[in-house]
Amino acid sequence: MRPLLAIVGATASGKSSLALRLAPELDGEIIACDSMQIYEKMDVGTAKPTREEQAAVAHHMIDFLPPDTPFSCAEYAERALVAAGGIHARGNLPIVVGGTGLYLDSLLFERPYAVSEGASELRDELASFAKANGAHALWLELLRVDPESAEKTHENNVRRVIRAIEIYKATGIPKSQLDKMGGKARFRHAVICLRYPDRDMLRKRIAKRVDMMLADGLLDETRELLRLGVFDNPDSTAAKAIGYKEMLGYIRGEMSLEECREALIIATRQYAKRQMTWFGAKDYVNMIDVTEDAPDPYERARELAVRLLEK
């Protein structure tokens, strides 16, 4: 079985910079595992690797879809498998980097429900129900059939709520239970997650990330996406991206820039918490703690990656 390394964690945890340092030493090429970096014209708000970083290390699964295009886990797995195959053919190591746990899971394992990722009448019915009755009412239905998935899914993430209900309706088994059943592994994989036991450390990194985004032109990027009509469909994946929807309040004159900044920091913290809850529940994820006493995870990550991949 061919090897694959994944470096995951919460947003702003430092996983991308760690991967950029590890890739040259491990003869690696990076496969992005981010549900927003796949979209064109969404660079600043998704913290996409810079041109210089992409020139230094080959990157895949970035910038290949218009912002209004829907995209599923199964589609991600299909494309990422092709990318990984090409990397292996060149004699290199695929290094999957990102924080979208469902994308990672769909790539690593052959899940029993992967075949039903396409559009369906049931999905349309659930979407119509949410529109007519509200996201909370739909989430309550998920709570009824799959409490564990409901607890891990924000009610405003309608697409993910629909997906979990759809899996239950199609299989008769809660998605949370199917996740635990696992699936056949596609790779000899090592998954490393950067964890911050001191939450204040990550909070400071998130605030710094937000300020960097604002300095790098997040407002202008949001204005351009607004001009292109990306936010016309509030149910589109791109329209839900953290960063842009918070800036719309300022652009529309509804909030001050400082209020938008604070809203973005809070939303990012909440998302980071959900990410770590997801990764923390996976037994194939190996945690590396980043602390004040051990702020640089490079040597520990390198040693762990080599040891796991040699097994």
Secondary structure in CASP SS format (residue, H / E / C, confidence):
PFRMAT SS
TARGET T0000
AUTHOR 0000-0000-0000
METHOD secondary structure of the structure
MODEL  1
M C 1.00
R C 1.00
P E 1.00
L E 1.00
L E 1.00
A E 1.00
I E 1.00
V E 1.00
G E 1.00
A C 1.00
T C 1.00
A C 1.00
S C 1.00
G C 1.00
K H 1.00
S H 1.00
S H 1.00
L H 1.00
A H 1.00
L H 1.00
R H 1.00
L H 1.00
A H 1.00
P H 1.00
E H 1.00
L H 1.00
D C 1.00
G E 1.00
E E 1.00
I E 1.00
I E 1.00
A E 1.00
C E 1.00
D C 1.00
S C 1.00
M C 1.00
Q C 1.00
I C 1.00
Y E 1.00
E C 1.00
K C 1.00
M C 1.00
D C 1.00
V C 1.00
G C 1.00
T C 1.00
A C 1.00
K C 1.00
P C 1.00
T C 1.00
R H 1.00
E H 1.00
E H 1.00
Q H 1.00
A H 1.00
A H 1.00
V C 1.00
A C 1.00
H E 1.00
H E 1.00
M C 1.00
I C 1.00
D C 1.00
F C 1.00
L E 1.00
P C 1.00
P C 1.00
D C 1.00
T C 1.00
P C 1.00
F C 1.00
S C 1.00
C H 1.00
A H 1.00
E H 1.00
Y H 1.00
A H 1.00
E H 1.00
R H 1.00
A H 1.00
L H 1.00
V H 1.00
A H 1.00
A H 1.00
G H 1.00
G H 1.00
I H 1.00
H H 1.00
A H 1.00
R C 1.00
G C 1.00
N C 1.00
L E 1.00
P E 1.00
I E 1.00
V E 1.00
V E 1.00
G E 1.00
G C 1.00
T C 1.00
G H 1.00
L H 1.00
Y H 1.00
L H 1.00
D H 1.00
S H 1.00
L H 1.00
L H 1.00
F E 1.00
E E 1.00
R C 1.00
P C 1.00
Y C 1.00
A H 1.00
V H 1.00
S H 1.00
E C 1.00
G C 1.00
A C 1.00
S C 1.00
E H 1.00
L H 1.00
R H 1.00
D H 1.00
E H 1.00
L H 1.00
A H 1.00
S H 1.00
F H 1.00
A H 1.00
K H 1.00
A H 1.00
N H 1.00
G C 1.00
A H 1.00
H H 1.00
A H 1.00
L H 1.00
W H 1.00
L H 1.00
E H 1.00
L H 1.00
L H 1.00
R H 1.00
V H 1.00
D C 1.00
P H 1.00
E H 1.00
S H 1.00
A H 1.00
E H 1.00
K H 1.00
T C 1.00
H C 1.00
E C 1.00
N C 1.00
N C 1.00
V H 1.00
R H 1.00
R H 1.00
V H 1.00
I H 1.00
R H 1.00
A H 1.00
I H 1.00
E H 1.00
I H 1.00
Y H 1.00
K H 1.00
A H 1.00
T H 1.00
G C 1.00
I C 1.00
P C 1.00
K H 1.00
S H 1.00
Q H 1.00
L H 1.00
D H 1.00
K H 1.00
M H 1.00
G C 1.00
G C 1.00
K E 1.00
A E 1.00
R C 1.00
F C 1.00
R E 1.00
H E 1.00
A E 1.00
V E 1.00
I E 1.00
C E 1.00
L E 1.00
R E 1.00
Y C 1.00
P C 1.00
D C 1.00
R H 1.00
D H 1.00
M H 1.00
L H 1.00
R H 1.00
K H 1.00
R H 1.00
I H 1.00
A H 1.00
K H 1.00
R H 1.00
V H 1.00
D H 1.00
M H 1.00
M H 1.00
L H 1.00
A H 1.00
D C 1.00
G C 1.00
L H 1.00
L H 1.00
D H 1.00
E H 1.00
T H 1.00
R H 1.00
E H 1.00
L H 1.00
L H 1.00
R H 1.00
L C 1.00
G C 1.00
V C 1.00
F C 1.00
D C 1.00
N C 1.00
P C 1.00
D C 1.00
S C 1.00
T C 1.00
A H 1.00
A H 1.00
K H 1.00
A C 1.00
I C 1.00
G C 1.00
Y H 1.00
K H 1.00
E H 1.00
M H 1.00
L H 1.00
G H 1.00
Y H 1.00
I H 1.00
R C 1.00
G C 1.00
E C 1.00
M C 1.00
S C 1.00
L H 1.00
E H 1.00
E H 1.00
C H 1.00
R H 1.00
E H 1.00
A H 1.00
L H 1.00
I H 1.00
I H 1.00
A H 1.00
T H 1.00
R H 1.00
Q H 1.00
Y H 1.00
A H 1.00
K H 1.00
R H 1.00
Q H 1.00
M H 1.00
T H 1.00
W H 1.00
F H 1.00
G H 1.00
A C 1.00
K C 1.00
D C 1.00
Y C 1.00
V E 1.00
N E 1.00
M E 1.00
I E 1.00
D E 1.00
V C 1.00
T C 1.00
E C 1.00
D C 1.00
A C 1.00
P C 1.00
D C 1.00
P C 1.00
Y H 1.00
E H 1.00
R H 1.00
A H 1.00
R H 1.00
E H 1.00
L H 1.00
A H 1.00
V H 1.00
R H 1.00
L H 1.00
L H 1.00
E H 1.00
K C 1.00
END
